[in-house]
Amino acid sequence: MAYHFSPIKIDNKGHIRDSVFAILRNAILDKKLEPGQKLVERTIAEQLGISRTPVREAINQLVLERLVTHIPRKGVVVSGFSKADIIEILAIRTSLEALICSIAATKIKPRDLKRLESLAKQITEEHGKGNFKKSNQLNDKFHEIIYKAAESPRVYSFLYTLHEYITKFTQLAYSKPGRSEEVWVEHNEIIEALGRHDSSQAEIVAKRHAENSSRAFLQMAYWEKD
């Protein structure tokens, strides 16, 4: 295995598997672990400085997400992503974003709306300064507020499963020239619909926001034209 993992420090032993899963998934999404590359449980455990059990559990979770595959007589190998896989994930994200925003419109509190207004402004400001990592972190917080406002644990759980994918796709989408200005408008449309507690409009603008983000990502990732 060409890529070498650094030892990890885990304070809460109950979260070792989740931490290992995040490390492995990010390595695959960042293409540090390439399609066809074999994952050796013992080697990964030794590099991370942990037992093999959480590594085995994390790999099983990666199998469920179809990021790795068990191949007879060869072991576990990285599956990687096809464009079709990405389009499917983006479509699921769009539907869930629209749904949870629609639900949130009926429950969101005034304090949450104020936080969204502040974050929308900060996201644009940080992006304008070239602080892309910061703007993406703030964007995550923006959507997290909406997710939690919906008080819908099952939809939240589905979205959380897609979180790493969404974050990485959004980062690339944001690099499209002019996308930051579009996001400013889209975020404010979402805030306005939520403020009016208009579920139908919240669903429409959230869906449009997710679709535009998906389109921007695909254009940047595959050099697609409008």
N, C-alpha and C positions, 0 to 999 in steps of 0.2 A: 504494500500500500504506500504510494508515493507521499501522500499528504500526512504530516505528523501532527497529532493532537497534543496540545499542552495540558499538563495536569490541571485538574479543577479543584476548587475548594468549595465544599458544600457544608453549610452550617446545619441545615435541617436535613437529616438523613432521609426523611420521607420524600424529598424532592429530587433525589439523585436521578431517578429514571427520567423525570421531566427535563432535567438539565441536560442529560446525555442525549435525549431525544432532540432537544432544541439545537444542540451542538451539531449532531449528525445531519439534521434536516437543513440547517443553515449551510453546512459544508456542501450539501448536494445542490441547494438552490443557488449558491455562489459558484458552483461548478469547480469547487476545490476537490470534490469527489466526482469523477466523471462517469458517464454511462458505461457500463460494462466492467467497472472497477469492482474488485472483490472486497467485501468487508469481512475482516477476520476478527471475530469477537474477542479472542484472547489478546490480540495485538492492541486493539482499541482500549481494552480495559487496562492494560499495562501502561499505555501512554497517558491515559487520563488519571491513572493512579487510584483506580477503584476496583471492586470485584466485578466478575463477569455477569452477575445476575442483572443489574440495572442496564447493562449494555444489551443483553439478550432481550430484555423487556422493551427497550427503546427500538431495537431492530424489528421486533414483532409489530410495534406501532407503525414503523415506517412501511412495513409490508401492507398494513391496512390502508395506508395513504398511497400505496402503489409507487412509492419512491424507490423501493428496493424489491427484488424478486428472489425467491428461493429457486435455484436451478439444480436439478438432480446431479450428483457427483461433482458439482462445482461449488456449491454453497450459495451464499447471499451476495448478489451483485447489484450495483446501482442501476436503476431503470432509466432515470433521467426524465426529461419532459419533451413531449412533442408539442408542436403548435396546437394540435387538436386538444391536448390535455389542458393547455393554458386557456384556450377559448372556453372550454367546459367550465373551468374554475371561475373565470370571469363572468360567465353567464349565471352561475350559481350565486356568486357574490352580488351581482346586480339585483337578482330576485330577493335575496335576503335583506339587502340594504333598503330596498323599497318597502319591504314588509315591516321591518323593525322601525323605520322612520314613520310609517303610517300609524303604527301602534303607539309610538312615543308621542305623537301629536296629541293624543287624548290624555296623556298623563304627565307631560313635562312641567316642571316647576319654574317659576319666574327666575329663581337663582341660577338654574341651569341655562336658561336663555341668555342671561347676562354673561355667563362664562363662555358660552358659544360665541357671542358677539366679540368678546375680548380675544378669544383664540383666533377667530377668523382674521382679525386685524393683525395679530402677532404673526400668524402664518405668512401673510403677504409681506409684512415688514422683514421678517427673517430671510425669506426667499429673495427679496430685493437686495439684501445685504450679502447674498451669496452663502448664507448659513443654511445650506440645504439639509444637513443632518438635523439641525434644530427645527426647521420648518416641518420636516417629516414627522418628528416626534410630537410636535404640537398638533399636526393633522391627525395623528393617532388618538390624541387626547380629545380632539373635537368629536370624532366619531364614537369614541368610548362613552362620552357623556350621553349621546343619543341612545346608544345601545342600552345603557343602564337605566335611562329614563323610561324605556319601554317596559321595564319590569317583566320581561318575557325570558325566563331562564333557558328555555329550550332553543329559541331562535338565537339568543346570545351565545349558547354553547356551539351551535353550528358555525356562527361567524368567528368565534374564537379559534375554532379549528383551522379556519382559513386565514387567520391573522398574519402569519409570517408571509404567506403568499401575497396577500393584499398589500402589506407594507413594502415588500420588494417591488411589486408591480407599480405601486404608486410612486416610489422613488424615481423609477425610470420615466414614468409618465410626466412627472413634474419637470423633467429635463427638456421637454418639448418647448420650444420658443413660444411664448404667449400663453402657456398653460396656466401659469400662476395667476394671471389676470382673469382667466376664465373661472378658475377655482374660487377666486374672491366673489365673483358674481353668483356662482352656483351655491356657495356656502351661505350667502345672504338670502338667496331664494329659499333655502331649506329653513333657515332661522325664521324668516317671515311666515312661512307656512306653519311651522311649529308654534310660533307665537299666536297665530290665529286659531290654533287647535284644529286645523283643517287637515284631516287625515287623507282625503283624496288628493289634495294638492301636494301634501308632504310626500306622498308615495310617488307622484309624478316627477317632482323635482329631484328627489333622491335617486330615482331610476335614471333620470337624464344625467345626473352628476356621475353616477357609476358607469353609465354607458360611455360618456365622454372620456372618463379616466381610462377605461378599457381601450377605447379607440386610440388615445394618445400613447398608451403603452405599446400597443401592437405596431403603431407607426414608428416608434422609436426602436423597438426590438427587431422589427423585420423590414424597416424602411418602406412601409406601405404608404401609398398616397391616399389623400382624401377621396 
